[in-house]
Amino acid sequence: MSLLTVASFACTNLIVGKKASVDGSVMCTYNCDGFGFASPLTYSAPGRHAAGEQIPVRGFGPAGNGRYIAQAEYTYGVVGLMNENQVTIVETTWDGREELRNPEGLLDYFTLMGIALQRSTNAREAIAVIDQLVNEYGYSSTGENFVIADKDEAWIFEIIGKGPGRKGAVWVALRVPDDCICAYANSSRIRQFPQAKKADKKLGFCVVEGECMYSADVISFAKEKGYYDGPDADFSFREAYGPLDFSAIRYCEARVWSFFRHHYDTAEIDSYLPFINGQTDVIDHLPLWIKPDKPLSVRDLMNDMRDHYEGTALDMTADVSAGPWASPYRNQPVNYKSSDGTDMFRERPIGCQQSGMTMVCQMRDWLPDAVGGVTYFNMDDASMVAYVPVYCGIDRIPDPFRRENNDIREFSTESAFWMNNFVANMVYPRYSAMIGDLREAQSELEDFYAEDQKTVEAEAPKLTAAERTEYLTRKTLDYTDMMMKRWDKLAKLLIVKHNDQIMQPSENGVVVAGRRSSPAYAPAFVDAVKAQTGDRYVKPAE
């Protein structure tokens, strides 16, 4: 099964419809966030399977060990979280009502994603596969959102189980309008939705053609459990299965708010600040999606995945907690207490240090699938890495992204995860002093990749299928090798240029002769020191 390993419980997905993108591509993103794990890239080859063949299911917990489900007659090749048909599935977890988790279910959400990718030619088919699987084998995870996209459309899919002893799940899927953008960040977001008069007999669930699909019992089950007792037309999936509290709003919905703010009238998006501050009596939700003020590019999404609320009311670089080097990063925990017992918290932005991997997925209907589907991938924090193009038509994974080269317990210069973390952990505490050097290397690589895509997109369609596979695989391997070499150069530059917290001049990633300097303290930090210490550090007039 082709998966990026390890569960993720604090992730971000951004979604772009084909008419909301600059070139007509469908796009989605994924930061897989969680401390203490690396999330490698894997590959599963396409193949035909014998009747009666079984496959083992090994999920996150003991419920999946030693269990089997029936194999499909044919499975498609999968690279990471995109299959050879350009079907992509990414996720965020929102937990919801804990009593609805069924530990006896065979399938956790990540296993579902992998199997659905192996068995689907488009997004709608993937939704039907997921419904069939949970009904047959049971669903073991908590509340989850999937973004299920292909080269034509993107769907958001919210699902939660039915509790111990009950197979199946309740769920709703909505198609994101082609001219809109949407986002998920670990909270349920679907409220009311279009409803059908009855379930589709063949599919077994309800369909409002081209707009919505949902489990036939999504409302009746909520009424049975006492989560809702009003008219069906007013039913809100979020309020029944994943009601929000302050944490869900500030740590999760705020990330959606910040993404929207990048691509819409900022004054209008800022009118939702009372909601972000927990004032749900003033306003109790964000828009599910918006029509952006201009189309988005792949590079726009890469930058959006590096967001730390800069320039907003939640800016993480602008107060004393950012330290002397205006860092947007904060130590754990998210929640803490002051010396007088006051409950405190820190912001949780899209870009965060605990990412095991990050990806921007692009699906394009005017190119052959093998080259039309690209996952811009790397391991660790999106802010601290360069996104490497990985085509869905390759047949092997670059060594730096392979599982065996990314042991969380042992540093290796052959590991993309460890080389990225090596650089990032130098930059985090001295952010304003070092981030410029990292941005230079990041832009250098991503500029090259973007320009080289033009050649790839022109050449790959001319090749036979076998030639195209080898060509795209070689390109992906070369891109990854280029990234690793550039990051090695960057790591060596940082330790030399910034040794002992003094800056030496550099040009083109190399230290050059010139006068050393001291990086300036952040104004907020200086003012806070003066306010706390009074005249202690005030230099007397000479």
Rosetta blueprint (number, residue, H / E / L):
1 M L
2 S L
3 L L
4 L L
5 T L
6 V L
7 A L
8 S L
9 F L
10 A L
11 C L
12 T E
13 N E
14 L E
15 I E
16 V E
17 G L
18 K H
19 K H
20 A H
21 S E
22 V L
23 D L
24 G L
25 S L
26 V E
27 M E
28 C E
29 T E
30 Y E
31 N E
32 C E
33 D E
34 G L
35 F L
36 G L
37 F L
38 A L
39 S L
40 P L
41 L L
42 T L
43 Y E
44 S E
45 A L
46 P L
47 G E
48 R E
49 H L
50 A L
51 A L
52 G L
53 E L
54 Q E
55 I E
56 P E
57 V E
58 R L
59 G L
60 F L
61 G L
62 P H
63 A H
64 G H
65 N L
66 G L
67 R E
68 Y E
69 I E
70 A E
71 Q L
72 A L
73 E L
74 Y E
75 T E
76 Y L
77 G L
78 V E
79 V E
80 G L
81 L L
82 M E
83 N E
84 E L
85 N L
86 Q L
87 V L
88 T E
89 I E
90 V E
91 E E
92 T E
93 T E
94 W E
95 D E
96 G L
97 R L
98 E H
99 E H
100 L H
101 R L
102 N L
103 P L
104 E L
105 G L
106 L L
107 L E
108 D L
109 Y H
110 F H
111 T H
112 L H
113 M H
114 G H
115 I H
116 A H
117 L H
118 Q H
119 R L
120 S L
121 T L
122 N L
123 A H
124 R H
125 E H
126 A H
127 I H
128 A H
129 V H
130 I H
131 D H
132 Q H
133 L H
134 V H
135 N H
136 E H
137 Y H
138 G L
139 Y E
140 S L
141 S L
142 T L
143 G E
144 E E
145 N E
146 F E
147 V E
148 I E
149 A E
150 D L
151 K L
152 D L
153 E L
154 A E
155 W E
156 I E
157 F E
158 E E
159 I E
160 I E
161 G E
162 K L
163 G L
164 P L
165 G L
166 R L
167 K L
168 G L
169 A E
170 V E
171 W E
172 V E
173 A E
174 L E
175 R E
176 V L
177 P L
178 D L
179 D L
180 C L
181 I E
182 C E
183 A E
184 Y E
185 A L
186 N L
187 S L
188 S L
189 R L
190 I L
191 R L
192 Q L
193 F L
194 P L
195 Q L
196 A L
197 K L
198 K L
199 A L
200 D L
201 K L
202 K L
203 L L
204 G L
205 F L
206 C E
207 V E
208 V E
209 E L
210 G L
211 E L
212 C E
213 M E
214 Y E
215 S L
216 A L
217 D L
218 V H
219 I H
220 S H
221 F H
222 A H
223 K H
224 E H
225 K H
226 G L
227 Y L
228 Y L
229 D L
230 G L
231 P L
232 D H
233 A H
234 D H
235 F L
236 S L
237 F H
238 R H
239 E H
240 A H
241 Y H
242 G L
243 P L
244 L L
245 D L
246 F H
247 S H
248 A H
249 I H
250 R H
251 Y H
252 C H
253 E H
254 A H
255 R H
256 V H
257 W H
258 S H
259 F H
260 F H
261 R H
262 H H
263 H L
264 Y L
265 D L
266 T H
267 A H
268 E H
269 I H
270 D H
271 S L
272 Y L
273 L H
274 P H
275 F H
276 I H
277 N L
278 G L
279 Q L
280 T L
281 D L
282 V L
283 I L
284 D L
285 H L
286 L L
287 P L
288 L L
289 W E
290 I E
291 K L
292 P L
293 D L
294 K L
295 P L
296 L E
297 S L
298 V H
299 R H
300 D H
301 L H
302 M H
303 N H
304 D H
305 M L
306 R L
307 D L
308 H L
309 Y L
310 E L
311 G L
312 T L
313 A L
314 L L
315 D L
316 M L
317 T L
318 A L
319 D L
320 V H
321 S H
322 A H
323 G L
324 P L
325 W L
326 A L
327 S L
328 P L
329 Y L
330 R L
331 N L
332 Q L
333 P L
334 V L
335 N E
336 Y E
337 K E
338 S L
339 S L
340 D L
341 G L
342 T L
343 D E
344 M E
345 F E
346 R L
347 E L
348 R L
349 P L
350 I L
351 G L
352 C L
353 Q L
354 Q L
355 S E
356 G E
357 M E
358 T E
359 M E
360 V E
361 C E
362 Q E
363 M E
364 R L
365 D L
366 W L
367 L L
368 P L
369 D H
370 A H
371 V H
372 G H
373 G L
374 V E
375 T E
376 Y E
377 F E
378 N E
379 M L
380 D L
381 D L
382 A H
383 S H
384 M H
385 V L
386 A L
387 Y L
388 V E
389 P E
390 V E
391 Y E
392 C L
393 G L
394 I L
395 D L
396 R L
397 I L
398 P L
399 D H
400 P H
401 F H
402 R L
403 R H
404 E H
405 N H
406 N L
407 D L
408 I L
409 R L
410 E L
411 F L
412 S L
413 T L
414 E L
415 S L
416 A H
417 F H
418 W H
419 M H
420 N H
421 N H
422 F H
423 V H
424 A H
425 N H
426 M H
427 V H
428 Y H
429 P H
430 R H
431 Y H
432 S H
433 A H
434 M H
435 I H
436 G H
437 D H
438 L H
439 R H
440 E H
441 A H
442 Q H
443 S H
444 E H
445 L H
446 E H
447 D H
448 F H
449 Y H
450 A H
451 E H
452 D H
453 Q H
454 K H
455 T H
456 V H
457 E H
458 A H
459 E H
460 A H
461 P H
462 K H
463 L L
464 T L
465 A H
466 A H
467 E H
468 R H
469 T H
470 E H
471 Y H
472 L H
473 T H
474 R H
475 K H
476 T H
477 L H
478 D H
479 Y H
480 T H
481 D H
482 M H
483 M H
484 M H
485 K H
486 R H
487 W H
488 D H
489 K H
490 L H
491 A H
492 K H
493 L H
494 L H
495 I H
496 V H
497 K H
498 H L
499 N H
500 D H
501 Q H
502 I L
503 M E
504 Q L
505 P L
506 S E
507 E E
508 N L
509 G L
510 V E
511 V E
512 V L
513 A L
514 G L
515 R L
516 R L
517 S E
518 S L
519 P L
520 A L
521 Y L
522 A L
523 P H
524 A H
525 F H
526 V H
527 D H
528 A H
529 V H
530 K H
531 A H
532 Q H
533 T H
534 G L
535 D L
536 R L
537 Y L
538 V L
539 K L
540 P L
541 A L
542 E L
